[in-house]
Amino acid sequence: NVYEMEVAVRAAKETQIYGVIFDKIRAIEGVTIIKSTSKIVKDSVGNKYLSLNIKFLSNPNMGIKFLDNIRNEIRGMTDKDGDKITSVRITKMPKPIQK
């Protein structure tokens, strides 16, 4: 089954989200497509915020464990200079994609 969900990502101000970070997210087992659903927005101290739509294949028996894995893997990512993703929040829970 193919599912999609939306996540909000916060990154340090120097983090290059497009490119290396997107490639790392695509490399997570089960993830098939990732796209931004908003432009990058910066807060008063320069942190970057971006919403992402993630499509993925999931074993129904994995459920919450699979979501935690995706969230934790994204949260631990760094760009080529070592700048970090600082938080990830699921904003739209996964739902099956209708064919």
ZISULNOR-V436191 format. One record per residue. N is the residue number from 1. OMEGA is omega in degrees with one decimal (999 if undefined). D_LAST is the distance of its C-alpha to the last C-alpha in Angstrom with 1 decimal. Layout:
n=N omega=OMEGA d_last=D_LAST
n=N omega=OMEGA d_last=D_LAST
//
This chain:
n=1 omega=177.3 d_last=10.4
n=2 omega=-179.6 d_last=9.5
n=3 omega=170.9 d_last=11.1
n=4 omega=177.3 d_last=12.6
n=5 omega=177.4 d_last=16.1
n=6 omega=178.4 d_last=18.9
n=7 omega=173.6 d_last=22.4
n=8 omega=-177.5 d_last=25.8
n=9 omega=172.2 d_last=28.1
n=10 omega=-178.0 d_last=31.8
n=11 omega=175.3 d_last=33.8
n=12 omega=-171.1 d_last=37.5
n=13 omega=-178.8 d_last=38.8
n=14 omega=-175.3 d_last=39.3
n=15 omega=174.3 d_last=36.0
n=16 omega=-174.4 d_last=34.1
n=17 omega=179.9 d_last=30.5
n=18 omega=179.5 d_last=28.9
n=19 omega=-173.3 d_last=29.5
n=20 omega=-178.8 d_last=30.7
n=21 omega=177.9 d_last=29.0
n=22 omega=179.5 d_last=25.5
n=23 omega=178.7 d_last=26.1
n=24 omega=178.2 d_last=27.2
n=25 omega=178.2 d_last=24.1
n=26 omega=-178.3 d_last=21.9
n=27 omega=177.7 d_last=24.2
n=28 omega=-178.2 d_last=23.5
n=29 omega=179.0 d_last=22.1
n=30 omega=-178.9 d_last=18.3
n=31 omega=-178.8 d_last=17.9
n=32 omega=-177.7 d_last=15.7
n=33 omega=174.3 d_last=15.8
n=34 omega=174.9 d_last=18.4
n=35 omega=177.4 d_last=19.3
n=36 omega=178.3 d_last=21.9
n=37 omega=177.3 d_last=21.2
n=38 omega=172.7 d_last=24.9
n=39 omega=176.1 d_last=28.1
n=40 omega=177.5 d_last=30.5
n=41 omega=179.2 d_last=32.9
n=42 omega=175.4 d_last=36.3
n=43 omega=-174.2 d_last=38.4
n=44 omega=178.8 d_last=42.2
n=45 omega=174.6 d_last=42.8
n=46 omega=176.3 d_last=40.3
n=47 omega=-178.4 d_last=37.5
n=48 omega=177.6 d_last=34.1
n=49 omega=-178.6 d_last=31.0
n=50 omega=174.4 d_last=27.5
n=51 omega=-179.3 d_last=24.0
n=52 omega=171.4 d_last=21.3
n=53 omega=-178.4 d_last=17.5
n=54 omega=174.5 d_last=16.7
n=55 omega=-175.7 d_last=13.5
n=56 omega=172.7 d_last=14.4
n=57 omega=-178.5 d_last=14.0
n=58 omega=170.2 d_last=16.1
n=59 omega=-176.7 d_last=17.9
n=60 omega=-179.5 d_last=17.7
n=61 omega=-178.3 d_last=21.5
n=62 omega=175.4 d_last=22.2
n=63 omega=-175.5 d_last=21.1
n=64 omega=179.7 d_last=23.7
n=65 omega=179.2 d_last=25.5
n=66 omega=179.6 d_last=22.6
n=67 omega=177.4 d_last=22.4
n=68 omega=179.3 d_last=26.2
n=69 omega=178.7 d_last=26.2
n=70 omega=-178.6 d_last=23.9
n=71 omega=-178.6 d_last=26.0
n=72 omega=178.0 d_last=29.2
n=73 omega=179.0 d_last=28.5
n=74 omega=-178.3 d_last=27.7
n=75 omega=-178.0 d_last=30.8
n=76 omega=-174.8 d_last=33.0
n=77 omega=174.4 d_last=32.1
n=78 omega=175.5 d_last=34.7
n=79 omega=-175.3 d_last=34.9
n=80 omega=179.0 d_last=37.3
n=81 omega=179.5 d_last=40.2
n=82 omega=177.9 d_last=39.5
n=83 omega=-164.5 d_last=38.3
n=84 omega=161.6 d_last=36.0
n=85 omega=-174.3 d_last=32.9
n=86 omega=175.7 d_last=34.7
n=87 omega=177.8 d_last=32.0
n=88 omega=179.3 d_last=28.3
n=89 omega=176.7 d_last=26.9
n=90 omega=-177.4 d_last=23.4
n=91 omega=173.6 d_last=22.9
n=92 omega=-178.0 d_last=19.4
n=93 omega=-179.3 d_last=18.6
n=94 omega=173.8 d_last=15.5
n=95 omega=179.9 d_last=12.5
n=96 omega=176.7 d_last=9.2
n=97 omega=179.8 d_last=6.4
n=98 omega=179.0 d_last=3.8
n=99 omega=999 d_last=0.0
//
